[in-house]
Amino acid sequence: MARDEHEVWLRGLLKAERLRKGWSLQQAATAIAKELDWGTLTKQAFSEWEQGKTHMRVDAYAAWCKVLGLQLEIDAVPAGEDGVTVRLPRELAGTCRAFATLAPADRAVVTELISRLKR
């Protein structure tokens, strides 16, 4: 998915969640401004964000998500490197981080061991 497609998808998701909650444009703008400690965010400015007429900063997207009860997650990986995001139970997070930080040769050994386990 191209960058612009991601933004269109994200804005659509956030708009749908705003509407599901029954929030007006002004209610969303007020909540985001409060979250960012901006003082005010006009209904017009927020509407232009939601429609993609103006671009938002990442912190504004994160605040928009937060006020709707969502969490914005961003992955930054080196160009050309593949990555897969998988949601796991919280108790596995430490193990996964430990695996991800292993040297490539050690990761290969662990991966081989796992592949030999019966499922």
ROLUM-734079 format. One record per atom (N, C-alpha, C, O): atom name; x, y, z. Coordinates in Angstrom, 2 decimals. Each point is the difference from the previous one (the first is absolute). Last residue first. Example, Ala and Ser with C-alpha at 12.3 -4.5 7.8 and 13.67 -1.06 7.14 Angstrom:
! ROLUM-734079
ATOM  guke       xx       yy       zz
ATOM     N    12.85    -2.25     7.08
ATOM    CA     0.82     1.19     0.06
ATOM     C    -0.77     1.09     0.73
ATOM     O     0.51     1.11     0.17
ATOM     N    -0.22    -6.83    -0.24
ATOM    CA    -0.89     1.19     0.00
ATOM     C     0.90     1.20     0.00
ATOM     O     1.04    -0.02     0.66
END
This chain:
! ROLUM-734079
ATOM  guke       xx       yy       zz
ATOM     N     3.92   -29.84    16.39
ATOM    CA    -1.10     0.95     0.25
ATOM     C    -1.27    -0.74     0.27
ATOM     O    -1.03     0.62     0.23
ATOM     N     6.66    -1.48     0.29
ATOM    CA    -1.27    -0.50    -0.51
ATOM     C    -1.10     0.97     0.36
ATOM     O     0.00     0.56     1.10
ATOM     N     5.23     0.83    -1.96
ATOM    CA    -0.99    -0.34     1.02
ATOM     C    -1.27    -0.55    -0.67
ATOM     O    -0.41     0.46    -1.06
ATOM     N     4.24     1.35    -1.33
ATOM    CA     0.04    -1.43     0.28
ATOM     C    -1.01    -0.44     1.05
ATOM     O    -0.24    -1.19     0.17
ATOM     N     0.95     5.82    -1.45
ATOM    CA    -0.56    -0.72    -1.16
ATOM     C    -0.03    -1.50     0.21
ATOM     O    -0.80    -0.70    -0.64
ATOM     N     2.85     3.52     3.89
ATOM    CA    -1.46     0.16    -0.01
ATOM     C    -0.64    -0.80    -1.13
ATOM     O    -1.04    -0.62     0.18
ATOM     N     5.74     0.81     0.00
ATOM    CA    -0.55    -0.77     1.11
ATOM     C    -1.51     0.05     0.03
ATOM     O    -0.66    -1.03     0.18
ATOM     N     2.86     3.77    -3.31
ATOM    CA     0.13    -1.43    -0.35
ATOM     C    -0.58    -0.88     1.10
ATOM     O    -0.72    -0.95    -0.29
ATOM     N     0.98     5.53     1.15
ATOM    CA    -1.02    -0.26    -1.01
ATOM     C     0.03    -1.47    -0.42
ATOM     O    -1.05    -0.62    -0.16
ATOM     N     4.43     2.12     3.04
ATOM    CA    -1.29    -0.06     0.70
ATOM     C    -1.12    -0.33    -0.98
ATOM     O    -0.87    -0.81     0.31
ATOM     N     5.11     1.49    -2.18
ATOM    CA     0.00    -1.20     0.84
ATOM     C    -1.34    -0.16     0.70
ATOM     O    -0.59    -1.08     0.00
ATOM     N     1.30     5.01    -2.47
ATOM    CA    -0.14    -1.14    -0.90
ATOM     C    -0.05    -1.31     0.79
ATOM     O    -0.78    -0.89    -0.33
ATOM     N     1.68     4.89     2.62
ATOM    CA    -1.41    -0.06    -0.40
ATOM     C    -0.25    -1.20    -0.90
ATOM     O    -1.04    -0.66     0.10
ATOM     N     5.46     1.56     1.08
ATOM    CA    -0.75    -0.54     1.14
ATOM     C    -1.48    -0.10    -0.31
ATOM     O    -0.67    -0.96     0.39
ATOM     N     3.46     2.99    -3.58
ATOM    CA     0.33    -1.43     0.09
ATOM     C    -0.78    -0.66     1.16
ATOM     O    -0.47    -1.13    -0.14
ATOM     N     0.03     5.89    -0.48
ATOM    CA    -0.63    -0.79    -1.06
ATOM     C     0.29    -1.51     0.09
ATOM     O    -0.90    -0.81    -0.23
ATOM     N     0.89     3.62     4.73
ATOM    CA     0.83     0.06    -1.20
ATOM     C    -0.63    -0.90    -1.06
ATOM     O    -0.64    -0.99     0.35
ATOM     N    -2.69     2.98     3.29
ATOM    CA     1.08    -1.00    -0.14
ATOM     C     0.82     0.27    -1.26
ATOM     O    -0.50     0.59    -0.96
ATOM     N    -3.58     1.76     2.44
ATOM    CA     1.31     0.64     0.20
ATOM     C     1.16    -0.99    -0.05
ATOM     O     1.15     0.40     0.17
ATOM     N    -5.81    -1.69    -0.61
ATOM    CA     0.27     0.98    -1.06
ATOM     C     1.38     0.62     0.14
ATOM     O     0.57     0.45    -1.00
ATOM     N    -2.20    -3.45     4.35
ATOM    CA     0.26    -0.70    -1.26
ATOM     C     0.42     0.99    -1.09
ATOM     O     0.94    -0.26    -0.75
ATOM     N    -2.34     2.04     4.85
ATOM    CA     1.28    -0.69     0.17
ATOM     C     0.39    -0.72    -1.28
ATOM     O     1.16     0.06    -0.41
ATOM     N    -5.39     1.94     0.57
ATOM    CA     1.05     1.01    -0.07
ATOM     C     1.37    -0.64     0.11
ATOM     O     0.93     0.37    -0.73
ATOM     N    -4.61    -3.18     1.33
ATOM    CA     0.11     0.43    -1.40
ATOM     C     1.08     1.06    -0.18
ATOM     O     0.75    -0.04    -0.97
ATOM     N    -1.78    -1.39     5.33
ATOM    CA     0.64    -1.09    -0.75
ATOM     C     0.21     0.40    -1.45
ATOM     O     1.05    -0.25    -0.58
ATOM     N    -3.48     3.19     3.32
ATOM    CA     1.40    -0.04     0.38
ATOM     C     0.78    -1.05    -0.77
ATOM     O     1.12     0.24    -0.45
ATOM     N    -5.87     0.04    -0.18
ATOM    CA     0.72     1.15    -0.55
ATOM     C     1.49    -0.03     0.33
ATOM     O     0.83     0.25    -0.88
ATOM     N    -4.62    -3.28     2.22
ATOM    CA     1.03    -0.45    -0.94
ATOM     C     0.89     1.14    -0.52
ATOM     O     0.98    -0.25    -0.70
ATOM     N    -4.82     0.84     3.67
ATOM    CA     1.03    -0.77     0.72
ATOM     C     1.10    -0.53    -0.92
ATOM     O     1.05    -0.42     0.49
ATOM     N    -4.94     2.80    -2.21
ATOM    CA     0.96     0.87     0.70
ATOM     C     1.12    -0.80     0.66
ATOM     O     1.15     0.44    -0.01
ATOM     N    -3.64    -2.47    -4.31
ATOM    CA    -0.35     0.28     1.39
ATOM     C     1.13     0.77     0.69
ATOM     O     1.18    -0.24    -0.27
ATOM     N    -1.35     1.02    -4.87
ATOM    CA     0.16    -1.17     0.86
ATOM     C    -0.49     0.35     1.40
ATOM     O    -0.12     1.17     0.34
ATOM     N     0.11     0.63    -5.87
ATOM    CA    -0.44     0.27     1.37
ATOM     C     0.07    -1.31     0.79
ATOM     O    -0.58    -1.01    -0.40
ATOM     N     3.46     2.80    -4.04
ATOM    CA    -0.87    -1.03     0.53
ATOM     C    -0.38     0.38     1.42
ATOM     O     0.86     0.39     0.79
ATOM     N     1.69     1.50    -5.67
ATOM    CA    -0.49     0.36     1.31
ATOM     C    -1.02    -1.06     0.43
ATOM     O    -0.94    -0.31    -0.72
ATOM     N     5.35     0.43    -2.77
ATOM    CA    -1.37    -0.43     0.20
ATOM     C    -0.40     0.37     1.41
ATOM     O     0.72    -0.30     0.96
ATOM     N     3.25     1.62    -5.05
ATOM    CA    -0.39    -0.14     1.40
ATOM     C    -1.46    -0.42     0.05
ATOM     O    -0.78     0.31    -0.90
ATOM     N     5.46     0.52    -2.65
ATOM    CA    -1.37    -0.43     0.24
ATOM     C    -0.25    -0.10     1.48
ATOM     O     0.90    -0.32     0.78
ATOM     N     2.59     3.56    -3.60
ATOM    CA    -0.10    -1.10     0.94
ATOM     C    -1.47    -0.34     0.23
ATOM     O    -0.82     0.89     0.24
ATOM     N     2.41     2.81    -2.98
ATOM    CA     0.25    -1.29    -0.64
ATOM     C    -0.10    -1.18     0.91
ATOM     O     0.08    -1.14    -0.46
ATOM     N     0.81     5.72     2.78
ATOM    CA    -0.50    -0.12    -1.37
ATOM     C     0.39    -1.35    -0.59
ATOM     O     1.14    -0.44     0.13
ATOM     N    -1.62     0.81     5.18
ATOM    CA     0.92     0.44    -1.05
ATOM     C    -0.60    -0.25    -1.38
ATOM     O    -0.69    -0.99    -0.22
ATOM     N    -2.72     1.85     4.15
ATOM    CA     0.96    -1.05    -0.34
ATOM     C     0.92     0.52    -1.10
ATOM     O    -0.40     0.87    -0.78
ATOM     N    -3.72     0.60     4.51
ATOM    CA     1.07     0.57    -0.81
ATOM     C     1.03    -1.10    -0.23
ATOM     O     0.64    -0.46     0.94
ATOM     N    -6.16     1.02     0.69
ATOM    CA     1.20    -0.83    -0.13
ATOM     C     0.99     0.73    -0.89
ATOM     O    -0.36     0.48    -1.08
ATOM     N    -4.12     0.88     4.37
ATOM    CA     0.80     0.29    -1.19
ATOM     C     1.23    -0.89     0.03
ATOM     O     0.69    -0.08     1.01
ATOM     N    -5.99     0.78     1.34
ATOM    CA     1.30    -0.69     0.04
ATOM     C     0.70     0.24    -1.31
ATOM     O    -0.59    -0.13    -1.08
ATOM     N    -3.77     2.13     4.30
ATOM    CA     0.72     0.08    -1.26
ATOM     C     1.35    -0.68     0.18
ATOM     O     0.76     0.33     0.92
ATOM     N    -5.70    -0.97     1.67
ATOM    CA     1.44     0.22     0.17
ATOM     C     0.64    -0.01    -1.37
ATOM     O    -0.21    -0.93    -0.78
ATOM     N    -5.05     2.04     3.07
ATOM    CA     0.84    -0.84    -0.85
ATOM     C     1.46     0.33     0.29
ATOM     O     0.31     0.97     0.69
ATOM     N    -4.37     1.31     0.98
ATOM    CA     0.22    -1.28     0.69
ATOM     C     0.81    -0.99    -0.81
ATOM     O    -0.03    -1.20     0.26
ATOM     N    -1.14     5.90    -1.23
ATOM    CA    -1.02    -0.95    -0.44
ATOM     C     0.15    -1.37     0.67
ATOM     O    -0.78    -0.91    -0.26
ATOM     N     3.87     4.43     1.02
ATOM    CA    -1.29     0.50     0.48
ATOM     C    -1.15    -0.91    -0.43
ATOM     O    -1.07     0.03     0.61
ATOM     N     5.49    -1.11    -2.10
ATOM    CA    -0.14    -0.12     1.45
ATOM     C    -1.36     0.46     0.50
ATOM     O    -0.62    -0.67     0.82
ATOM     N     1.84     1.18    -5.45
ATOM    CA    -0.22    -1.40     0.38
ATOM     C    -0.31    -0.10     1.49
ATOM     O    -0.96    -0.66     0.41
ATOM     N     2.19     4.83    -1.92
ATOM    CA    -1.31    -0.33    -0.56
ATOM     C    -0.35    -1.44     0.37
ATOM     O    -1.12    -0.28     0.43
ATOM     N     5.41     1.77     0.62
ATOM    CA    -0.99     0.59     0.90
ATOM     C    -1.41    -0.34    -0.46
ATOM     O    -0.87    -0.30     0.82
ATOM     N     4.42    -1.03    -3.59
ATOM    CA     0.04    -0.77     1.26
ATOM     C    -1.04     0.53     0.99
ATOM     O    -0.67    -0.79     0.67
ATOM     N     1.26     3.16    -4.70
ATOM    CA    -0.63    -1.31    -0.25
ATOM     C    -0.06    -0.82     1.29
ATOM     O    -1.02    -0.61     0.31
ATOM     N     3.36     4.59    -0.03
ATOM    CA    -1.44     0.27    -0.12
ATOM     C    -0.76    -1.28    -0.31
ATOM     O    -1.08    -0.24     0.55
ATOM     N     5.77     0.13    -0.39
ATOM    CA    -0.54     0.15     1.35
ATOM     C    -1.50     0.30    -0.03
ATOM     O    -0.73    -0.38     0.92
ATOM     N     3.11     0.11    -5.03
ATOM    CA    -0.17    -1.32     0.62
ATOM     C    -0.59     0.13     1.41
ATOM     O    -0.83    -0.82     0.39
ATOM     N    -0.38     4.62    -3.90
ATOM    CA     1.24    -0.50     0.60
ATOM     C    -0.30    -1.33     0.68
ATOM     O    -1.15    -0.29     0.33
ATOM     N    -1.76     2.00    -4.61
ATOM    CA     0.14     0.07     1.46
ATOM     C     1.39    -0.45     0.40
ATOM     O     0.65    -0.77    -0.70
ATOM     N    -3.03     3.09    -4.03
ATOM    CA     0.72    -1.10     0.63
ATOM     C     0.15     0.25     1.49
ATOM     O     0.14     1.14     0.45
ATOM     N    -4.22     0.42    -4.01
ATOM    CA     1.26     0.45     0.61
ATOM     C     0.64    -1.20     0.69
ATOM     O    -0.69    -0.94     0.41
ATOM     N    -3.12     0.07    -2.81
ATOM    CA     0.34     1.24    -0.70
ATOM     C     1.27     0.62     0.53
ATOM     O     0.71     0.69    -0.73
ATOM     N    -3.28    -4.78     2.14
ATOM    CA     1.28    -0.12    -0.68
ATOM     C     0.38     1.23    -0.81
ATOM     O     0.90    -0.05    -0.83
ATOM     N    -4.76    -0.94     3.90
ATOM    CA    -0.23    -0.16    -1.44
ATOM     C     1.29    -0.15    -0.79
ATOM     O    -0.03    -0.28    -1.20
ATOM     N     0.13     1.06     5.89
ATOM    CA    -0.78    -1.22    -0.19
ATOM     C    -0.23    -0.29    -1.48
ATOM     O    -0.05    -1.16    -0.41
ATOM     N     2.20     5.21     1.66
ATOM    CA     0.84    -1.17     0.30
ATOM     C    -0.75    -1.26    -0.39
ATOM     O     0.50    -0.85    -0.74
ATOM     N    -2.92     4.78     0.46
ATOM    CA     0.97    -0.09    -1.10
ATOM     C     0.98    -1.14     0.22
ATOM     O     0.42    -0.65    -0.96
ATOM     N    -3.52     1.59     4.35
ATOM    CA    -0.70    -0.53    -1.16
ATOM     C     0.96    -0.16    -1.19
ATOM     O    -0.07    -0.98    -0.73
ATOM     N     1.66     3.13     4.62
ATOM    CA    -0.13    -1.44     0.20
ATOM     C    -0.68    -0.65    -1.20
ATOM     O     0.42    -1.08    -0.43
ATOM     N    -0.10     5.74     0.42
ATOM    CA     1.34    -0.59    -0.13
ATOM     C    -0.07    -1.51     0.16
ATOM     O     0.64    -0.74    -0.75
ATOM     N    -4.64     3.13     1.46
ATOM    CA     0.41     0.08    -1.40
ATOM     C     1.36    -0.67    -0.21
ATOM     O     0.18    -0.76    -0.95
ATOM     N    -1.86     1.26     5.33
ATOM    CA    -0.77    -1.02    -0.70
ATOM     C     0.44    -0.06    -1.46
ATOM     O     0.13    -1.08    -0.58
ATOM     N     3.48     2.98     4.01
ATOM    CA    -1.32     0.33    -0.54
ATOM     C    -0.65    -1.20    -0.69
ATOM     O     0.67    -0.92    -0.46
ATOM     N     2.64     1.38     4.70
ATOM    CA     0.11    -0.56    -1.35
ATOM     C    -1.39     0.23    -0.59
ATOM     O    -0.99    -0.51     0.53
ATOM     N     3.92     2.49     4.13
ATOM    CA    -1.16    -0.26    -0.87
ATOM     C     0.43    -0.66    -1.30
ATOM     O     1.12     0.17    -0.47
ATOM     N     1.73    -0.33     4.57
ATOM    CA    -0.95     1.08     0.19
ATOM     C    -1.24    -0.26    -0.82
ATOM     O    -1.01    -0.45     0.53
ATOM     N     4.83    -2.54    -0.10
ATOM    CA     0.10     1.02    -1.04
ATOM     C    -0.87     1.22     0.28
ATOM     O     0.14     1.01    -0.69
ATOM     N     1.04    -5.70     2.73
ATOM    CA     0.20     1.25     0.73
ATOM     C     0.22     1.16    -0.97
ATOM     O     0.89     0.83     0.19
ATOM     N    -2.07    -5.55    -1.10
ATOM    CA     1.28     0.56    -0.46
ATOM     C     0.37     1.29     0.74
ATOM     O     1.07     0.56    -0.22
ATOM     N    -5.19    -2.79     1.18
ATOM    CA     1.04    -1.04     0.12
ATOM     C     1.38     0.55    -0.36
ATOM     O     0.99    -0.36     0.63
ATOM     N    -4.77     3.15    -1.28
ATOM    CA     0.27    -0.19     1.43
ATOM     C     1.13    -1.01     0.21
ATOM     O     0.89     0.21     0.82
ATOM     N    -2.42     0.44    -5.19
ATOM    CA     0.70     1.20     0.46
ATOM     C     0.35    -0.12     1.48
ATOM     O     1.10     0.38     0.41
ATOM     N    -3.75    -3.77    -2.26
ATOM    CA     1.37    -0.08    -0.51
ATOM     C     0.81     1.20     0.49
ATOM     O     1.14    -0.15     0.43
ATOM     N    -5.74     0.07     0.60
ATOM    CA     0.70    -1.06     0.72
ATOM     C     1.46    -0.10    -0.43
ATOM     O     0.89    -0.18     0.84
ATOM     N    -3.72     3.19    -3.16
ATOM    CA     0.22     0.45     1.37
ATOM     C     0.80    -1.03     0.80
ATOM     O     0.92     0.36     0.74
ATOM     N    -2.28    -1.48    -5.11
ATOM    CA     1.01     1.05    -0.04
ATOM     C     0.34     0.47     1.41
ATOM     O     1.17     0.20     0.33
ATOM     N    -4.71    -3.29    -0.83
ATOM    CA     1.30    -0.63    -0.27
ATOM     C     1.11     1.05     0.03
ATOM     O     1.06    -0.24     0.59
ATOM     N    -5.44     1.81    -0.16
ATOM    CA     0.36    -0.79     1.18
ATOM     C     1.36    -0.65    -0.19
ATOM     O     0.82     0.00     0.92
ATOM     N    -2.63     2.36    -4.58
ATOM    CA     0.45     0.89     1.06
ATOM     C     0.39    -0.76     1.25
ATOM     O     0.99     0.35     0.65
ATOM     N    -2.87    -2.68    -4.32
ATOM    CA     1.34     0.49    -0.34
ATOM     C     0.55     0.86     1.13
ATOM     O     1.18    -0.10     0.34
ATOM     N    -4.71    -3.32     1.38
ATOM    CA     0.01     1.00    -1.07
ATOM     C     1.45     0.35    -0.33
ATOM     O     0.93    -0.37     0.72
ATOM     N    -2.69    -4.44     1.42
ATOM    CA     0.67     1.28     0.22
ATOM     C    -0.15     0.90    -1.22
ATOM     O     0.07    -0.45    -1.14
ATOM     N    -1.48    -4.34     2.19
ATOM    CA    -0.99     1.07    -0.04
ATOM     C     0.58     1.38     0.22
ATOM     O    -0.73     0.92     0.39
ATOM     N     2.79    -5.47    -0.80
ATOM    CA    -0.15     0.55     1.34
ATOM     C    -1.05     1.12     0.06
ATOM     O    -0.38     0.45     1.08
ATOM     N     1.46    -2.41    -5.21
ATOM    CA    -0.53    -1.07     0.84
ATOM     C    -0.25     0.49     1.42
ATOM     O    -0.96    -0.40     0.65
ATOM     N     3.15     3.28    -3.69
ATOM    CA    -1.44    -0.09    -0.27
ATOM     C    -0.66    -1.08     0.85
ATOM     O    -1.12     0.18     0.48
ATOM     N     5.79     0.24    -0.22
ATOM    CA    -0.61     1.23     0.51
ATOM     C    -1.52    -0.06    -0.17
ATOM     O    -0.75     0.32     0.92
ATOM     N     3.24    -3.77    -2.82
ATOM    CA    -0.05    -0.14     1.46
ATOM     C    -0.62     1.24     0.63
ATOM     O    -0.76    -0.11     0.97
ATOM     N     1.47     0.16    -5.60
ATOM    CA    -1.02    -0.99     0.32
ATOM     C    -0.14    -0.17     1.51
ATOM     O    -1.11    -0.14     0.51
ATOM     N     4.58     2.89    -2.08
ATOM    CA    -1.30     0.63    -0.22
ATOM     C    -1.12    -0.96     0.37
ATOM     O    -0.97     0.39     0.66
ATOM     N     5.32    -2.07    -0.52
ATOM    CA    -0.24     0.94     1.10
ATOM     C    -1.33     0.73    -0.16
ATOM     O    -0.69     0.26     0.99
ATOM     N     2.07    -3.22    -4.43
ATOM    CA    -0.20    -0.75     1.24
ATOM     C    -0.36     0.94     1.15
ATOM     O    -0.92    -0.27     0.76
ATOM     N     2.15     2.21    -4.86
ATOM    CA    -1.31    -0.65    -0.10
ATOM     C    -0.34    -0.77     1.25
ATOM     O    -1.14     0.04     0.47
ATOM     N     5.43     1.89    -0.84
ATOM    CA    -1.03     1.04     0.19
ATOM     C    -1.40    -0.61    -0.06
ATOM     O    -0.87     0.38     0.78
ATOM     N     4.43    -3.30    -1.67
ATOM    CA     0.00     0.42     1.40
ATOM     C    -1.06     1.07     0.24
ATOM     O    -0.74    -0.08     0.98
ATOM     N     1.39    -1.39    -5.45
ATOM    CA    -0.56    -1.07     0.83
ATOM     C    -0.10     0.43     1.46
ATOM     O    -1.03    -0.21     0.64
ATOM     N     3.16     3.13    -3.60
ATOM    CA    -1.43    -0.06    -0.32
ATOM     C    -0.68    -1.06     0.87
ATOM     O    -1.08     0.24     0.54
ATOM     N     5.73     0.06    -0.24
ATOM    CA    -0.64     1.16     0.60
ATOM     C    -1.50     0.00    -0.24
ATOM     O    -0.78     0.29     0.90
ATOM     N     3.36    -3.64    -2.95
ATOM    CA    -0.01    -0.18     1.45
ATOM     C    -0.73     1.15     0.68
ATOM     O    -0.81    -0.22     0.90
ATOM     N     1.57     0.55    -5.50
ATOM    CA    -1.06    -0.97     0.28
ATOM     C    -0.10    -0.28     1.49
ATOM     O    -1.11    -0.17     0.53
ATOM     N     4.62     2.93    -2.09
ATOM    CA    -1.30     0.68    -0.09
ATOM     C    -1.15    -0.94     0.30
ATOM     O    -0.99     0.40     0.62
ATOM     N     5.35    -2.28    -0.76
ATOM    CA    -0.16     0.94     1.12
ATOM     C    -1.36     0.67    -0.02
ATOM     O    -0.70     0.05     1.01
ATOM     N     0.86    -4.76    -3.43
ATOM    CA     0.78     1.22    -0.08
ATOM     C    -0.32     0.93     1.17
ATOM     O    -1.03    -0.14     0.66
ATOM     N     0.77    -5.34    -0.85
ATOM    CA    -0.85     1.17     0.00
ATOM     C     0.90     1.24     0.00
ATOM     O     0.91     0.11     0.82
END
